[in-house]
Amino acid sequence: MNGIKNPFASKTIWGAILVILGFIGNIFGFDVPKDELSGLVDMLSANWENISQLVGVALTVWGRITAKKAIAFTPEG
């Protein structure tokens, strides 16, 4: 393996694409209504503990599935 991957397999590239899309949306006048944002913030704050637990579990499962190395307290040798 040469250590090179497709740019679209990179989480960094996808993050940058999302930032660029948001920037372009602002330029062309795409705007999220303030009352919708307020409702979203209220919902997130009311359910923060459940949301953070769900994200934590999803991150744990995704990290283990995509891991390249086994987990061990002692080095292989």
All heavy atoms as a GROMACS GRO file, in nm:
protein
  583
    1MET      N    1   0.084  -0.117   0.000
    1MET     CA    2   0.000   0.000   0.000
    1MET      C    3   0.089   0.124   0.000
    1MET      O    4   0.187   0.131   0.072
    1MET     CB    5  -0.090  -0.004   0.124
    1MET     CG    6  -0.194   0.101   0.124
    1MET     SD    7  -0.339   0.047   0.215
    1MET     CE    8  -0.318   0.138   0.364
    2ASN      N    9   0.053   0.224  -0.079
    2ASN     CA   10   0.138   0.340  -0.096
    2ASN      C   11   0.105   0.455  -0.001
    2ASN      O   12   0.168   0.560  -0.007
    2ASN     CB   13   0.133   0.389  -0.241
    2ASN     CG   14  -0.006   0.429  -0.285
    2ASN    OD1   15  -0.098   0.433  -0.205
    2ASN    ND2   16  -0.021   0.456  -0.412
    3GLY      N   17   0.006   0.442   0.086
    3GLY     CA   18  -0.026   0.547   0.182
    3GLY      C   19  -0.106   0.662   0.125
    3GLY      O   20  -0.126   0.762   0.191
    4ILE      N   21  -0.152   0.651   0.001
    4ILE     CA   22  -0.231   0.757  -0.062
    4ILE      C   23  -0.376   0.708  -0.072
    4ILE      O   24  -0.401   0.594  -0.106
    4ILE     CB   25  -0.177   0.789  -0.203
    4ILE    CG1   26  -0.034   0.842  -0.192
    4ILE    CG2   27  -0.267   0.889  -0.274
    4ILE    CD1   28   0.033   0.862  -0.326
    5LYS      N   29  -0.470   0.799  -0.040
    5LYS     CA   30  -0.610   0.762  -0.051
    5LYS      C   31  -0.685   0.864  -0.135
    5LYS      O   32  -0.639   0.976  -0.156
    5LYS     CB   33  -0.675   0.747   0.086
    5LYS     CG   34  -0.687   0.876   0.166
    5LYS     CD   35  -0.755   0.847   0.299
    5LYS     CE   36  -0.755   0.970   0.387
    5LYS     NZ   37  -0.820   0.944   0.516
    6ASN      N   38  -0.799   0.824  -0.181
    6ASN     CA   39  -0.885   0.911  -0.259
    6ASN      C   40  -0.926   1.029  -0.172
    6ASN      O   41  -0.963   1.010  -0.056
    6ASN     CB   42  -1.009   0.830  -0.302
    6ASN     CG   43  -1.100   0.908  -0.393
    6ASN    OD1   44  -1.129   1.025  -0.370
    6ASN    ND2   45  -1.146   0.842  -0.497
    7PRO      N   46  -0.921   1.151  -0.224
    7PRO     CA   47  -0.959   1.268  -0.144
    7PRO      C   48  -1.100   1.259  -0.086
    7PRO      O   49  -1.127   1.310   0.021
    7PRO     CB   50  -0.948   1.384  -0.243
    7PRO     CG   51  -0.854   1.338  -0.347
    7PRO     CD   52  -0.873   1.189  -0.356
    8PHE      N   53  -1.192   1.193  -0.157
    8PHE     CA   54  -1.329   1.182  -0.107
    8PHE      C   55  -1.343   1.078   0.004
    8PHE      O   56  -1.448   1.064   0.062
    8PHE     CB   57  -1.426   1.154  -0.222
    8PHE     CG   58  -1.436   1.271  -0.316
    8PHE    CD1   59  -1.383   1.264  -0.443
    8PHE    CD2   60  -1.494   1.390  -0.275
    8PHE    CE1   61  -1.391   1.372  -0.529
    8PHE    CE2   62  -1.503   1.499  -0.360
    8PHE     CZ   63  -1.451   1.490  -0.488
    9ALA      N   64  -1.235   1.008   0.036
    9ALA     CA   65  -1.234   0.917   0.150
    9ALA      C   66  -1.183   0.988   0.275
    9ALA      O   67  -1.176   0.929   0.381
    9ALA     CB   68  -1.147   0.796   0.119
   10SER      N   69  -1.150   1.116   0.262
   10SER     CA   70  -1.094   1.195   0.372
   10SER      C   71  -1.202   1.273   0.445
   10SER      O   72  -1.278   1.350   0.384
   10SER     CB   73  -0.989   1.291   0.318
   10SER     OG   74  -0.952   1.385   0.415
   11LYS      N   75  -1.210   1.255   0.576
   11LYS     CA   76  -1.305   1.332   0.656
   11LYS      C   77  -1.271   1.481   0.654
   11LYS      O   78  -1.359   1.566   0.662
   11LYS     CB   79  -1.308   1.278   0.799
   11LYS     CG   80  -1.370   1.138   0.809
   11LYS     CD   81  -1.370   1.086   0.951
   11LYS     CE   82  -1.243   1.020   0.992
   11LYS     NZ   83  -1.193   0.909   0.915
   12THR      N   84  -1.144   1.514   0.642
   12THR     CA   85  -1.102   1.654   0.634
   12THR      C   86  -1.158   1.720   0.509
   12THR      O   87  -1.208   1.832   0.514
   12THR     CB   88  -0.948   1.663   0.635
   12THR    OG1   89  -0.898   1.600   0.752
   12THR    CG2   90  -0.902   1.807   0.629
   13ILE      N   91  -1.150   1.651   0.397
   13ILE     CA   92  -1.203   1.705   0.271
   13ILE      C   93  -1.354   1.724   0.282
   13ILE      O   94  -1.407   1.828   0.241
   13ILE     CB   95  -1.169   1.612   0.152
   13ILE    CG1   96  -1.017   1.605   0.132
   13ILE    CG2   97  -1.240   1.656   0.025
   13ILE    CD1   98  -0.951   1.736   0.094
   14TRP      N   99  -1.425   1.628   0.339
   14TRP     CA  100  -1.570   1.641   0.354
   14TRP      C  101  -1.605   1.757   0.446
   14TRP      O  102  -1.701   1.831   0.421
   14TRP     CB  103  -1.634   1.510   0.402
   14TRP     CG  104  -1.649   1.414   0.288
   14TRP    CD1  105  -1.578   1.300   0.269
   14TRP    CD2  106  -1.739   1.425   0.178
   14TRP    NE1  107  -1.618   1.240   0.152
   14TRP    CE2  108  -1.717   1.314   0.094
   14TRP    CE3  109  -1.835   1.519   0.141
   14TRP    CZ2  110  -1.788   1.294  -0.023
   14TRP    CZ3  111  -1.907   1.498   0.022
   14TRP    CH2  112  -1.884   1.386  -0.057
   15GLY      N  113  -1.530   1.777   0.553
   15GLY     CA  114  -1.553   1.891   0.641
   15GLY      C  115  -1.533   2.022   0.568
   15GLY      O  116  -1.612   2.116   0.582
   16ALA      N  117  -1.428   2.030   0.487
   16ALA     CA  118  -1.401   2.151   0.409
   16ALA      C  119  -1.512   2.176   0.308
   16ALA      O  120  -1.554   2.290   0.286
   16ALA     CB  121  -1.266   2.140   0.339
   17ILE      N  122  -1.563   2.070   0.246
   17ILE     CA  123  -1.673   2.084   0.149
   17ILE      C  124  -1.796   2.141   0.218
   17ILE      O  125  -1.863   2.230   0.163
   17ILE     CB  126  -1.703   1.949   0.082
   17ILE    CG1  127  -1.590   1.912  -0.016
   17ILE    CG2  128  -1.837   1.952   0.009
   17ILE    CD1  129  -1.597   1.771  -0.071
   18LEU      N  130  -1.826   2.094   0.338
   18LEU     CA  131  -1.943   2.146   0.411
   18LEU      C  132  -1.926   2.294   0.444
   18LEU      O  133  -2.020   2.373   0.433
   18LEU     CB  134  -1.966   2.065   0.539
   18LEU     CG  135  -2.016   1.923   0.517
   18LEU    CD1  136  -2.022   1.850   0.650
   18LEU    CD2  137  -2.152   1.924   0.449
   19VAL      N  138  -1.804   2.334   0.483
   19VAL     CA  139  -1.778   2.475   0.512
   19VAL      C  140  -1.796   2.559   0.386
   19VAL      O  141  -1.858   2.665   0.388
   19VAL     CB  142  -1.637   2.494   0.571
   19VAL    CG1  143  -1.600   2.641   0.577
   19VAL    CG2  144  -1.629   2.431   0.709
   20ILE      N  145  -1.744   2.511   0.274
   20ILE     CA  146  -1.756   2.583   0.147
   20ILE      C  147  -1.902   2.595   0.106
   20ILE      O  148  -1.946   2.701   0.060
   20ILE     CB  149  -1.671   2.515   0.037
   20ILE    CG1  150  -1.522   2.533   0.069
   20ILE    CG2  151  -1.706   2.568  -0.101
   20ILE    CD1  152  -1.430   2.447  -0.016
   21LEU      N  153  -1.980   2.487   0.122
   21LEU     CA  154  -2.122   2.492   0.086
   21LEU      C  155  -2.196   2.595   0.171
   21LEU      O  156  -2.282   2.668   0.121
   21LEU     CB  157  -2.185   2.354   0.101
   21LEU     CG  158  -2.147   2.251  -0.005
   21LEU    CD1  159  -2.207   2.115   0.029
   21LEU    CD2  160  -2.188   2.296  -0.143
   22GLY      N  161  -2.164   2.602   0.300
   22GLY     CA  162  -2.225   2.702   0.386
   22GLY      C  163  -2.190   2.843   0.343
   22GLY      O  164  -2.275   2.932   0.341
   23PHE      N  165  -2.064   2.863   0.307
   23PHE     CA  166  -2.018   2.994   0.261
   23PHE      C  167  -2.090   3.034   0.132
   23PHE      O  168  -2.139   3.147   0.118
   23PHE     CB  169  -1.867   2.990   0.239
   23PHE     CG  170  -1.809   3.119   0.192
   23PHE    CD1  171  -1.803   3.230   0.276
   23PHE    CD2  172  -1.759   3.132   0.064
   23PHE    CE1  173  -1.749   3.349   0.233
   23PHE    CE2  174  -1.705   3.250   0.020
   23PHE     CZ  175  -1.700   3.360   0.105
   24ILE      N  176  -2.100   2.941   0.037
   24ILE     CA  177  -2.169   2.968  -0.090
   24ILE      C  178  -2.317   2.997  -0.064
   24ILE      O  179  -2.375   3.085  -0.126
   24ILE     CB  180  -2.149   2.850  -0.188
   24ILE    CG1  181  -2.003   2.846  -0.234
   24ILE    CG2  182  -2.242   2.863  -0.308
   24ILE    CD1  183  -1.966   2.722  -0.314
   25GLY      N  184  -2.376   2.920   0.028
   25GLY     CA  185  -2.517   2.946   0.062
   25GLY      C  186  -2.538   3.086   0.114
   25GLY      O  187  -2.635   3.153   0.078
   26ASN      N  188  -2.447   3.134   0.197
   26ASN     CA  189  -2.456   3.272   0.249
   26ASN      C  190  -2.443   3.374   0.137
   26ASN      O  191  -2.513   3.475   0.136
   26ASN     CB  192  -2.350   3.298   0.356
   26ASN     CG  193  -2.385   3.236   0.488
   26ASN    OD1  194  -2.501   3.211   0.516
   26ASN    ND2  195  -2.285   3.212   0.569
   27ILE      N  196  -2.353   3.350   0.044
   27ILE     CA  197  -2.332   3.444  -0.068
   27ILE      C  198  -2.460   3.457  -0.150
   27ILE      O  199  -2.497   3.567  -0.191
   27ILE     CB  200  -2.215   3.398  -0.157
   27ILE    CG1  201  -2.083   3.417  -0.083
   27ILE    CG2  202  -2.214   3.472  -0.290
   27ILE    CD1  203  -1.963   3.362  -0.157
   28PHE      N  204  -2.528   3.344  -0.175
   28PHE     CA  205  -2.647   3.346  -0.259
   28PHE      C  206  -2.776   3.370  -0.181
   28PHE      O  207  -2.886   3.354  -0.233
   28PHE     CB  208  -2.657   3.217  -0.340
   28PHE     CG  209  -2.553   3.210  -0.449
   28PHE    CD1  210  -2.442   3.130  -0.436
   28PHE    CD2  211  -2.566   3.287  -0.565
   28PHE    CE1  212  -2.346   3.124  -0.534
   28PHE    CE2  213  -2.471   3.282  -0.664
   28PHE     CZ  214  -2.361   3.201  -0.649
   29GLY      N  215  -2.763   3.408  -0.054
   29GLY     CA  216  -2.879   3.449   0.023
   29GLY      C  217  -2.956   3.337   0.090
   29GLY      O  218  -3.066   3.360   0.139
   30PHE      N  219  -2.901   3.218   0.095
   30PHE     CA  220  -2.969   3.110   0.167
   30PHE      C  221  -2.956   3.139   0.315
   30PHE      O  222  -2.848   3.155   0.368
   30PHE     CB  223  -2.907   2.974   0.133
   30PHE     CG  224  -2.972   2.860   0.206
   30PHE    CD1  225  -3.096   2.813   0.165
   30PHE    CD2  226  -2.911   2.801   0.314
   30PHE    CE1  227  -3.157   2.708   0.232
   30PHE    CE2  228  -2.970   2.697   0.382
   30PHE     CZ  229  -3.094   2.650   0.341
   31ASP      N  230  -3.069   3.148   0.381
   31ASP     CA  231  -3.068   3.184   0.522
   31ASP      C  232  -3.164   3.095   0.599
   31ASP      O  233  -3.274   3.066   0.551
   31ASP     CB  234  -3.108   3.330   0.539
   31ASP     CG  235  -3.087   3.380   0.680
   31ASP    OD1  236  -2.997   3.330   0.748
   31ASP    OD2  237  -3.163   3.469   0.721
   32VAL      N  238  -3.121   3.051   0.715
   32VAL     CA  239  -3.208   2.973   0.802
   32VAL      C  240  -3.282   3.072   0.892
   32VAL      O  241  -3.218   3.154   0.958
   32VAL     CB  242  -3.126   2.874   0.887
   32VAL    CG1  243  -3.215   2.797   0.981
   32VAL    CG2  244  -3.047   2.780   0.797
   33PRO      N  245  -3.415   3.066   0.894
   33PRO     CA  246  -3.491   3.161   0.977
   33PRO      C  247  -3.451   3.152   1.124
   33PRO      O  248  -3.427   3.045   1.178
   33PRO     CB  249  -3.637   3.115   0.957
   33PRO     CG  250  -3.637   3.042   0.828
   33PRO     CD  251  -3.501   2.978   0.817
   34LYS      N  252  -3.444   3.268   1.189
   34LYS     CA  253  -3.397   3.276   1.328
   34LYS      C  254  -3.486   3.199   1.424
   34LYS      O  255  -3.439   3.140   1.519
   34LYS     CB  256  -3.388   3.423   1.372
   34LYS     CG  257  -3.300   3.509   1.283
   34LYS     CD  258  -3.157   3.460   1.279
   34LYS     CE  259  -3.072   3.552   1.195
   34LYS     NZ  260  -3.010   3.491   1.082
   35ASP      N  261  -3.619   3.196   1.399
   35ASP     CA  262  -3.707   3.122   1.489
   35ASP      C  263  -3.682   2.972   1.481
   35ASP      O  264  -3.695   2.900   1.580
   35ASP     CB  265  -3.854   3.155   1.463
   35ASP     CG  266  -3.898   3.130   1.320
   35ASP    OD1  267  -3.810   3.128   1.231
   35ASP    OD2  268  -4.019   3.114   1.297
   36GLU      N  269  -3.645   2.923   1.363
   36GLU     CA  270  -3.610   2.781   1.350
   36GLU      C  271  -3.481   2.750   1.426
   36GLU      O  272  -3.470   2.646   1.490
   36GLU     CB  273  -3.596   2.742   1.204
   36GLU     CG  274  -3.728   2.736   1.130
   36GLU     CD  275  -3.714   2.689   0.988
   36GLU    OE1  276  -3.615   2.620   0.956
   36GLU    OE2  277  -3.802   2.720   0.907
   37LEU      N  278  -3.384   2.840   1.418
   37LEU     CA  279  -3.260   2.821   1.493
   37LEU      C  280  -3.286   2.823   1.643
   37LEU      O  281  -3.230   2.743   1.718
   37LEU     CB  282  -3.158   2.929   1.457
   37LEU     CG  283  -3.088   2.914   1.323
   37LEU    CD1  284  -2.994   3.032   1.300
   37LEU    CD2  285  -3.012   2.785   1.316
   38SER      N  286  -3.373   2.912   1.686
   38SER     CA  287  -3.406   2.920   1.828
   38SER      C  288  -3.472   2.791   1.876
   38SER      O  289  -3.438   2.740   1.983
   38SER     CB  290  -3.500   3.039   1.852
   38SER     OG  291  -3.538   3.044   1.987
   39GLY      N  292  -3.562   2.738   1.796
   39GLY     CA  293  -3.627   2.611   1.831
   39GLY      C  294  -3.527   2.496   1.835
   39GLY      O  295  -3.534   2.409   1.922
   40LEU      N  296  -3.434   2.496   1.742
   40LEU     CA  297  -3.330   2.392   1.738
   40LEU      C  298  -3.241   2.401   1.861
   40LEU      O  299  -3.210   2.299   1.923
   40LEU     CB  300  -3.247   2.405   1.610
   40LEU     CG  301  -3.134   2.305   1.593
   40LEU    CD1  302  -3.188   2.162   1.585
   40LEU    CD2  303  -3.053   2.338   1.469
   41VAL      N  304  -3.202   2.521   1.898
   41VAL     CA  305  -3.118   2.539   2.017
   41VAL      C  306  -3.193   2.493   2.142
   41VAL      O  307  -3.136   2.425   2.228
   41VAL     CB  308  -3.073   2.687   2.030
   41VAL    CG1  309  -3.010   2.712   2.165
   41VAL    CG2  310  -2.977   2.723   1.918
   42ASP      N  311  -3.322   2.526   2.152
   42ASP     CA  312  -3.402   2.482   2.267
   42ASP      C  313  -3.409   2.329   2.273
   42ASP      O  314  -3.395   2.269   2.379
   42ASP     CB  315  -3.543   2.541   2.261
   42ASP     CG  316  -3.545   2.690   2.285
   42ASP    OD1  317  -3.445   2.743   2.339
   42ASP    OD2  318  -3.645   2.754   2.248
   43MET      N  319  -3.431   2.266   2.159
   43MET     CA  320  -3.440   2.121   2.153
   43MET      C  321  -3.307   2.057   2.192
   43MET      O  322  -3.303   1.961   2.268
   43MET     CB  323  -3.482   2.076   2.013
   43MET     CG  324  -3.511   1.927   1.999
   43MET     SD  325  -3.370   1.815   1.971
   43MET     CE  326  -3.299   1.878   1.822
   44LEU      N  327  -3.197   2.112   2.141
   44LEU     CA  328  -3.064   2.058   2.173
   44LEU      C  329  -3.033   2.072   2.321
   44LEU      O  330  -2.983   1.978   2.384
   44LEU     CB  331  -2.956   2.127   2.090
   44LEU     CG  332  -2.950   2.089   1.942
   44LEU    CD1  333  -2.847   2.176   1.870
   44LEU    CD2  334  -2.916   1.943   1.924
   45SER      N  335  -3.064   2.188   2.378
   45SER     CA  336  -3.032   2.208   2.519
   45SER      C  337  -3.120   2.120   2.609
   45SER      O  338  -3.073   2.071   2.712
   45SER     CB  339  -3.046   2.355   2.557
   45SER     OG  340  -3.178   2.399   2.542
   46ALA      N  341  -3.243   2.097   2.570
   46ALA     CA  342  -3.332   2.012   2.650
   46ALA      C  343  -3.293   1.866   2.644
   46ALA      O  344  -3.318   1.790   2.738
   46ALA     CB  345  -3.476   2.030   2.603
   47ASN      N  346  -3.232   1.824   2.533
   47ASN     CA  347  -3.199   1.682   2.513
   47ASN      C  348  -3.050   1.658   2.503
   47ASN      O  349  -3.007   1.557   2.448
   47ASN     CB  350  -3.269   1.632   2.386
   47ASN     CG  351  -3.418   1.636   2.399
   47ASN    OD1  352  -3.476   1.570   2.485
   47ASN    ND2  353  -3.483   1.718   2.318
   48TRP      N  354  -2.969   1.750   2.554
   48TRP     CA  355  -2.824   1.742   2.536
   48TRP      C  356  -2.765   1.610   2.587
   48TRP      O  357  -2.681   1.549   2.522
   48TRP     CB  358  -2.754   1.859   2.604
   48TRP     CG  359  -2.607   1.852   2.589
   48TRP    CD1  360  -2.516   1.828   2.685
   48TRP    CD2  361  -2.533   1.864   2.467
   48TRP    NE1  362  -2.391   1.825   2.633
   48TRP    CE2  363  -2.398   1.846   2.498
   48TRP    CE3  364  -2.569   1.886   2.334
   48TRP    CZ2  365  -2.298   1.851   2.402
   48TRP    CZ3  366  -2.469   1.892   2.239
   48TRP    CH2  367  -2.336   1.875   2.273
   49GLU      N  368  -2.809   1.564   2.702
   49GLU     CA  369  -2.753   1.442   2.760
   49GLU      C  370  -2.780   1.322   2.669
   49GLU      O  371  -2.689   1.244   2.640
   49GLU     CB  372  -2.812   1.418   2.898
   49GLU     CG  373  -2.740   1.309   2.974
   49GLU     CD  374  -2.786   1.302   3.118
   49GLU    OE1  375  -2.787   1.407   3.186
   49GLU    OE2  376  -2.821   1.192   3.160
   50ASN      N  377  -2.902   1.308   2.619
   50ASN     CA  378  -2.934   1.197   2.530
   50ASN      C  379  -2.860   1.207   2.398
   50ASN      O  380  -2.810   1.107   2.344
   50ASN     CB  381  -3.085   1.191   2.503
   50ASN     CG  382  -3.164   1.159   2.627
   50ASN    OD1  383  -3.116   1.091   2.717
   50ASN    ND2  384  -3.285   1.209   2.634
   51ILE      N  385  -2.852   1.328   2.344
   51ILE     CA  386  -2.783   1.348   2.216
   51ILE      C  387  -2.634   1.316   2.230
   51ILE      O  388  -2.577   1.248   2.145
   51ILE     CB  389  -2.805   1.492   2.165
   51ILE    CG1  390  -2.952   1.512   2.129
   51ILE    CG2  391  -2.715   1.522   2.045
   51ILE    CD1  392  -2.990   1.656   2.104
   52SER      N  393  -2.572   1.364   2.338
   52SER     CA  394  -2.428   1.338   2.356
   52SER      C  395  -2.401   1.189   2.375
   52SER      O  396  -2.300   1.137   2.326
   52SER     CB  397  -2.373   1.420   2.473
   52SER     OG  398  -2.433   1.380   2.594
   53GLN      N  399  -2.490   1.118   2.444
   53GLN     CA  400  -2.473   0.974   2.461
   53GLN      C  401  -2.486   0.902   2.327
   53GLN      O  402  -2.407   0.811   2.297
   53GLN     CB  403  -2.574   0.920   2.561
   53GLN     CG  404  -2.546   0.963   2.703
   53GLN     CD  405  -2.656   0.923   2.799
   53GLN    OE1  406  -2.757   0.867   2.760
   53GLN    NE2  407  -2.634   0.952   2.927
   54LEU      N  408  -2.583   0.941   2.246
   54LEU     CA  409  -2.602   0.880   2.115
   54LEU      C  410  -2.480   0.903   2.026
   54LEU      O  411  -2.430   0.812   1.960
   54LEU     CB  412  -2.728   0.934   2.048
   54LEU     CG  413  -2.759   0.880   1.909
   54LEU    CD1  414  -2.785   0.730   1.914
   54LEU    CD2  415  -2.878   0.952   1.850
   55VAL      N  416  -2.430   1.027   2.026
   55VAL     CA  417  -2.312   1.059   1.945
   55VAL      C  418  -2.191   0.981   1.996
   55VAL      O  419  -2.112   0.929   1.917
   55VAL     CB  420  -2.285   1.211   1.945
   55VAL    CG1  421  -2.150   1.244   1.883
   55VAL    CG2  422  -2.396   1.284   1.872
   56GLY      N  423  -2.177   0.968   2.127
   56GLY     CA  424  -2.066   0.893   2.184
   56GLY      C  425  -2.068   0.747   2.144
   56GLY      O  426  -1.966   0.689   2.106
   57VAL      N  427  -2.185   0.685   2.148
   57VAL     CA  428  -2.198   0.544   2.108
   57VAL      C  429  -2.168   0.529   1.959
   57VAL      O  430  -2.095   0.439   1.917
   57VAL     CB  431  -2.338   0.489   2.141
   57VAL    CG1  432  -2.363   0.356   2.074
   57VAL    CG2  433  -2.354   0.477   2.292
   58ALA      N  434  -2.223   0.618   1.877
   58ALA     CA  435  -2.200   0.611   1.732
   58ALA      C  436  -2.051   0.628   1.701
   58ALA      O  437  -1.996   0.555   1.617
   58ALA     CB  438  -2.283   0.718   1.661
   59LEU      N  439  -1.986   0.722   1.768
   59LEU     CA  440  -1.843   0.744   1.746
   59LEU      C  441  -1.761   0.622   1.789
   59LEU      O  442  -1.666   0.583   1.721
   59LEU     CB  443  -1.797   0.868   1.821
   59LEU     CG  444  -1.652   0.910   1.802
   59LEU    CD1  445  -1.621   0.936   1.656
   59LEU    CD2  446  -1.621   1.033   1.886
   60THR      N  447  -1.800   0.560   1.899
   60THR     CA  448  -1.731   0.441   1.946
   60THR      C  449  -1.742   0.328   1.846
   60THR      O  450  -1.642   0.263   1.810
   60THR     CB  451  -1.790   0.396   2.082
   60THR    OG1  452  -1.776   0.503   2.175
   60THR    CG2  453  -1.721   0.273   2.134
   61VAL      N  454  -1.862   0.302   1.798
   61VAL     CA  455  -1.883   0.193   1.701
   61VAL      C  456  -1.810   0.224   1.571
   61VAL      O  457  -1.740   0.139   1.515
   61VAL     CB  458  -2.034   0.172   1.676
   61VAL    CG1  459  -2.057   0.076   1.560
   61VAL    CG2  460  -2.100   0.121   1.803
   62TRP      N  461  -1.823   0.347   1.521
   62TRP     CA  462  -1.757   0.384   1.395
   62TRP      C  463  -1.605   0.374   1.408
   62TRP      O  464  -1.538   0.324   1.319
   62TRP     CB  465  -1.800   0.526   1.357
   62TRP     CG  466  -1.733   0.579   1.234
   62TRP    CD1  467  -1.738   0.525   1.109
   62TRP    CD2  468  -1.651   0.694   1.225
   62TRP    NE1  469  -1.665   0.603   1.022
   62TRP    CE2  470  -1.610   0.708   1.092
   62TRP    CE3  471  -1.610   0.790   1.317
   62TRP    CZ2  472  -1.530   0.811   1.048
   62TRP    CZ3  473  -1.531   0.893   1.272
   62TRP    CH2  474  -1.492   0.903   1.141
   63GLY      N  475  -1.552   0.420   1.521
   63GLY     CA  476  -1.407   0.413   1.542
   63GLY      C  477  -1.356   0.270   1.545
   63GLY      O  478  -1.251   0.239   1.490
   64ARG      N  479  -1.431   0.181   1.608
   64ARG     CA  480  -1.387   0.041   1.614
   64ARG      C  481  -1.397  -0.026   1.478
   64ARG      O  482  -1.311  -0.104   1.438
   64ARG     CB  483  -1.471  -0.035   1.718
   64ARG     CG  484  -1.420  -0.173   1.750
   64ARG     CD  485  -1.284  -0.170   1.817
   64ARG     NE  486  -1.181  -0.215   1.724
   64ARG     CZ  487  -1.052  -0.194   1.736
   64ARG    NH1  488  -1.003  -0.128   1.836
   64ARG    NH2  489  -0.968  -0.239   1.647
   65ILE      N  490  -1.501   0.006   1.402
   65ILE     CA  491  -1.518  -0.054   1.269
   65ILE      C  492  -1.408  -0.008   1.174
   65ILE      O  493  -1.356  -0.087   1.096
   65ILE     CB  494  -1.657  -0.020   1.212
   65ILE    CG1  495  -1.764  -0.096   1.290
   65ILE    CG2  496  -1.666  -0.054   1.064
   65ILE    CD1  497  -1.906  -0.055   1.256
   66THR      N  498  -1.370   0.119   1.184
   66THR     CA  499  -1.270   0.173   1.091
   66THR      C  500  -1.127   0.160   1.141
   66THR      O  501  -1.034   0.199   1.071
   66THR     CB  502  -1.299   0.321   1.060
   66THR    OG1  503  -1.293   0.396   1.181
   66THR    CG2  504  -1.435   0.337   0.995
   67ALA      N  505  -1.108   0.104   1.261
   67ALA     CA  506  -0.974   0.092   1.318
   67ALA      C  507  -0.886  -0.001   1.234
   67ALA      O  508  -0.933  -0.100   1.178
   67ALA     CB  509  -0.982   0.039   1.461
   68LYS      N  510  -0.761   0.034   1.227
   68LYS     CA  511  -0.664  -0.046   1.150
   68LYS      C  512  -0.582  -0.138   1.238
   68LYS      O  513  -0.517  -0.228   1.190
   68LYS     CB  514  -0.569   0.047   1.073
   68LYS     CG  515  -0.639   0.145   0.983
   68LYS     CD  516  -0.696   0.076   0.862
   68LYS     CE  517  -0.751   0.178   0.766
   68LYS     NZ  518  -0.889   0.164   0.735
   69LYS      N  519  -0.582  -0.115   1.368
   69LYS     CA  520  -0.500  -0.195   1.460
   69LYS      C  521  -0.585  -0.250   1.571
   69LYS      O  522  -0.687  -0.194   1.608
   69LYS     CB  523  -0.388  -0.109   1.519
   69LYS     CG  524  -0.290  -0.060   1.416
   69LYS     CD  525  -0.179   0.018   1.481
   69LYS     CE  526  -0.081   0.064   1.375
   69LYS     NZ  527   0.028   0.141   1.433
   70ALA      N  528  -0.542  -0.362   1.627
   70ALA     CA  529  -0.610  -0.422   1.740
   70ALA      C  530  -0.583  -0.341   1.866
   70ALA      O  531  -0.486  -0.263   1.873
   70ALA     CB  532  -0.561  -0.566   1.758
   71ILE      N  533  -0.663  -0.362   1.967
   71ILE     CA  534  -0.644  -0.295   2.096
   71ILE      C  535  -0.571  -0.391   2.189
   71ILE      O  536  -0.609  -0.508   2.202
   71ILE     CB  537  -0.779  -0.257   2.157
   71ILE    CG1  538  -0.851  -0.155   2.068
   71ILE    CG2  539  -0.761  -0.202   2.298
   71ILE    CD1  540  -0.990  -0.123   2.114
   72ALA      N  541  -0.463  -0.343   2.254
   72ALA     CA  542  -0.388  -0.426   2.348
   72ALA      C  543  -0.312  -0.337   2.445
   72ALA      O  544  -0.275  -0.225   2.411
   72ALA     CB  545  -0.289  -0.516   2.273
   73PHE      N  546  -0.294  -0.386   2.568
   73PHE     CA  547  -0.217  -0.311   2.667
   73PHE      C  548  -0.066  -0.340   2.656
   73PHE      O  549   0.013  -0.267   2.708
   73PHE     CB  550  -0.264  -0.346   2.809
   73PHE     CG  551  -0.397  -0.285   2.841
   73PHE    CD1  552  -0.509  -0.362   2.850
   73PHE    CD2  553  -0.409  -0.148   2.861
   73PHE    CE1  554  -0.633  -0.307   2.880
   73PHE    CE2  555  -0.532  -0.091   2.889
   73PHE     CZ  556  -0.644  -0.170   2.900
   74THR      N  557  -0.030  -0.446   2.591
   74THR     CA  558   0.111  -0.480   2.570
   74THR      C  559   0.143  -0.479   2.423
   74THR      O  560   0.060  -0.518   2.340
   74THR     CB  561   0.143  -0.620   2.628
   74THR    OG1  562   0.062  -0.717   2.561
   74THR    CG2  563   0.117  -0.625   2.777
   75PRO      N  564   0.262  -0.435   2.385
   75PRO     CA  565   0.297  -0.433   2.244
   75PRO      C  566   0.314  -0.575   2.190
   75PRO      O  567   0.353  -0.666   2.261
   75PRO     CB  568   0.431  -0.358   2.240
   75PRO     CG  569   0.484  -0.366   2.378
   75PRO     CD  570   0.368  -0.382   2.470
   76GLU      N  571   0.278  -0.589   2.062
   76GLU     CA  572   0.296  -0.720   1.998
   76GLU      C  573   0.444  -0.745   1.980
   76GLU      O  574   0.522  -0.655   1.955
   76GLU     CB  575   0.226  -0.721   1.863
   76GLU     CG  576   0.075  -0.720   1.874
   76GLU     CD  577   0.009  -0.730   1.739
   76GLU    OE1  578   0.074  -0.775   1.642
   76GLU    OE2  579  -0.107  -0.693   1.730
   77GLY      N  580   0.482  -0.867   1.986
   77GLY     CA  581   0.624  -0.892   1.969
   77GLY      C  582   0.653  -1.029   1.961
   77GLY      O  583   0.694  -1.123   1.956
   0.00000   0.00000   0.00000
